Amino acid sequence: ERINKYNQLLRIEEELDEAGVYAGKSAFPRFKA
């Protein structure tokens, strides 16, 4: 479950990066370690 969520975040970050908009981890405040 945790790995799936982590992989989903990686995919989202890749999509944002491809769009030229990368906000970093601050874009996911609820996923703090």
GITAZI-V183054 format. One record per residue. N is the residue number from 1. D_CENTER is the distance of its C-alpha to the mean C-alpha in whole Angstrom. Layout:
N/D_CENTER ; N/D_CENTER
This chain:
1/16 ; 2/13 ; 3/13 ; 4/12 ; 5/9 ; 6/8 ; 7/8 ; 8/7 ; 9/3 ; 10/5 ; 11/7 ; 12/5 ; 13/4 ; 14/8 ; 15/9 ; 16/8 ; 17/10 ; 18/13 ; 19/13 ; 20/14 ; 21/12 ; 22/9 ; 23/9 ; 24/7 ; 25/7 ; 26/9 ; 27/8 ; 28/7 ; 29/10 ; 30/11 ; 31/9 ; 32/12 ; 33/13
